[in-house]
Amino acid sequence: MRSRYLLFPLIILAITGLTVSQNPGAKRKKLLAIGEVKGFQHDSVSHALATIEHLGRESGLFDTYIRTDCQLVTKQKIAAGNAKNLGYFDAVLFYTTGELDMDEQQKKDLLSFVHEDGKGFIGVHSAIDTFYKWPEYGEMTGGYFDQHPWGTFDAPVIVERPDFPAMKGFPKAFTTHDEIYQAKDWSRDKVDVLARLDASKLDLNNPRVHRTDKDFAVAWAKNYGKGRVFYSTLGHTDEAWDQKGVQQMYLEAVKWTMGLTDAKIGTHAIPSE
C-alpha cells in the first residue's frame, strides 16, 4: 500500500476541521463518481477517485460510489436487486473521456438531475474531453477540451475568487506541476472563473495555443438551472492528488455542488492585477 494513504486522515482532518464524531447524527450525502474512459487513458483516475472516496469518508460528509461504467446514471428503475439510480445521489462526478455508454434517456436524466432537481455535477480534468457529440453536455459543463499546449509543466496559476470555498486552500498566486487544458466553446460570460493561468508567464507562440484572448481557466463554477456545476483541469497526474490544495479544492467543490456550503456565483472579466 502506498505510504501516502497513511497521510489521508491527518491531511483531511486538517483541511476540513470536521470529523464523524463531531457530528455523529448527520446524514451523509451520496456522490456517484464515474471513471469510465473511451479514449485517452489517464493513469491517475484510480488514485483520484480513491482520494475523493477518502475525503468523503474521513470528513464524514458523504459516501462515494465509484463506478467505471454509467449504469447508475439514470432515473429509470434498474432491474438488479439493490442497484441505485440518480434518485439516490446528491451529486455526480466525472473523471471521464470520450463518448460514454449512455443512451438518450440517460443523457436526459443526467441533465434533469442537475438542471431540474438542483443536484450537483463535478468535472475533473478530462471531463470536458467527453461527449463531444452531445452539445447539451458541453453547455452544462461550460466548455470542451481544445489541446493542452504546454503538456505537463510548472503551471503559473492566479486565483481570481479567493473567497470561493474551493479556492481557499491556495495562495493568491502559485505554481503547480500539472497539465492545464485549453478550453473551446467556452467564455467568461457563461461561467464564474475561479482561477486561471498567468498568461504573462506562458509561451504564447506555442502552435497549439488557439485562444487569442490569452484566457486559460484552471477552475470555474456555474449554475445550471437549479443545480451547481464545478470544473477544474487540475488532477492529470497521480502526484497532483497528493497535494493538500488539490484535495481541499475537490472536497470543497463536492460540498458546494451538494449545497453543504454556499457562495455567490456571477461572471466577470479578467481582473486587473
N, C-alpha and C positions, 0 to 999 in steps of 0.2 A: 504493500500500500504506500502511496506517495506520502512523504512526510508532511507535505503542505496541508493534507487533510487534518492533521493534528492541530493545525492553527485555526481551523474554521471556528470553533466555539469562541475562542478569545477574540478573534477579529470581529465576528458578527456581534457579540455582546458589546464590544467597544463601539461599533458604529451605529448600533440601534438603541442601546440603553434599555432594551426590553428583553425579558425572559418569560418563559411559560409560567414560572412560579409567581411572577409579579401580577399576572392577570389570568389565573387558572380557569376562570369561568367563561372567558371569551371564546366565542365560536370562531374557529379558524375558517378563513376564506379558502377557496379552491381555485388552483391555477392549472390549466391544461397547457403543457409545454410540448411543442411539436418539433422534432428534429429530423423530419423527412427531407431527403435531398434527391433531386432528379437532375443533377448536373454536377458542377464543381464540388468536390468533397472537401469539407473543412474538418480537419482532424480535431479541432477544438470543440466540436459540437458536444461530444460526450462529457468533457470536463465542464463546459459551460452549463449544460442542463443539470449536471450533478451539483454544481455550485449553486444554481438557483434553488434546487431542492434543499440544500443545506441551509441556505439563507432563510427560506420559509420555515423550515423545521426548527432551527435554533432561535429564531426570533419569536416563534410561537404564533405567527400571524397567519400563515397559510400553508396548506398542503399542496404539493406539486405532483401531478400525474404526468409522467414522462412517456411520450409515445413517439415511435418512428414511422407512424402512419397517421392518416387523417380520419379514421373510422369514427371517432367520437365527435368530430366537427360536424354536428348535425343536431337539429331539433326533433328529428324523427325518432320514433322508438326503435331501439336496437334489439334484435331478437335474442342475443346472448343474455343469459340469466341476470348477471349483475352489472352489465355494461352501462356506463354513464353516457349522457349526451350533454349538449351545451346547457341544458337547463340546470345542470348540477354545478356549473362553474361560474366564477366571477370574472375571470379574465383568461385570455388565450395568448400564449407567447409562441412566436415563430422564430426558430433559427433554421431556416429552410433555403432551398434553392430549386429553381425550375418550375415546371408545370406539375403540381402535386396531384395526387389521386383523389380529387374531389369532383363530384358530379355537379350539375347545375343547381340542384336543390340544396346541396351542401353549401355552395357558394352563396346562395340567397340567405341561408340560415346564418352563416358567419356574419354577413353584412348586417342582418337584422339583429343579431346578438349584440352588436356594438351600437348601431345606429338607433334602433328602436327600443332595445331592452336596457340601454345605458350601461353596458358592461365594458370591459377593458380589452385593449389589444396592445401587446408589446412586440415590437420588431427588433430583432438582434442582427446586426451586421448584414448578412446576406438575405434577410427577409425581404429587402427591396430588389433582390435578384431573383424574384419569384413571381410567377403568374403574369408574365408579360402579355399573354393573350386574354387577360381578364382586366380591362381598364378600370373597372369599379374597385378592384383591389388596390391599384395604384392611387386612386382617389382617396381611399381610406388611409393608406399608409403615408401618403404625402408625396411620393415620387418613386422613381425606379433607378437602379444601378446604371451608371454610364462610365465604366472603367475605374481603375484606381491608379492614377497617373504615376505615383511615386512608389508603388509597391508597399512593402512593409518598411517603414522608416521612422526616424525620430520626428514625430509629428508635432509641430508647434500649435498649441490649442489656446484659444481665448474663450473664456466663459462669458456669455452675454447676459445670462439670467442667474446670477449667484444666489438669488432669493428662491429659485425653484428647488423643491426638495431634492431632486435627483442630482443637482449640481453642487450641493453644499459640502460634499466631500472633496472638492477640487479647489485649488487656489485660482485666483483670477486668471492667471496665465501659467501654463505648464507644458512640459514635453512628455509625450508617451510614445513608446515603440509599438506601433500598430499599423494596420492597413486601413487607410481612410478612403471611403468611396466618394466619387463624384456623382452627383445626382442629376437626373434629367426629368422632364415633366414635373418640375419642382420649382417653387418660387416662395419668397418670403411672405407674400400676401395670402398664403394658404396655410402656413404653419407658424408656430412660435419657435424661433431658433433659440436654442439654449446655449449652444457652443459652436464655434466654427474654427477653421484653420486660420492662422495668421498668414495672410497672403503675402505680406512683405518679406516673409522668410521662405517662400516657396520658389521652386524653379518653374516659372510660368511659361517657359519656352519648350517645355516637355510637349512633344507632339500629341500626346494623349489628353492634354488639357483642352477641354471643349467649352468650358464656361468662360465667356468673355467678361462676365461681371466679377470674376475672381472671388466668387462666393461659394465656399465649400463647407457646408454644415457638417458638424460632428454629431450633434444630437438635436432633436426637436420634439415638440409636443403639439397636439392639436385636439380639438373637439371634433367628433364625427357624429352628427346628430346628437343624441342624448349621451353618447359614450365618449370615452377618452382613449387617445392613441399616443403612444410614445415610441420613438425610434432612435437608435444610436448605431453608428458604424463601428463603434469600439467592440472588440471581442474577437478579432480574427485569430489570435494566437492563444495557445494554452496559457502562456505567461501573463497575458492580459487579464485573465480571470483570477490570477493570484494577487492582483493589485487591489489594495483596500478601496481606492477611489472608484474603480470599476464595479467592484462588488456593491458598494454603497449606492452607486448610481442605479444599478438594475434593481436592487432591493427597493429603493425609494420609487422607482418607476412602477414596479408592480403595485406597491401601496397606493400610489396616486391613481393608477388606472382602475383600481378596485374601490376607490372612494374612501380609503382609510386616511388619506391626507388631502388637503385642498391647496390649490394655487390658481391664481388668476392667469387666464390664457388670452393672449392677444397676438397681434402681428406687429413687427417693427422693422425699420431699415437697419442696415449695419450701423451700429453706434459709432460715433466719432470718439476715438480714444484720447 
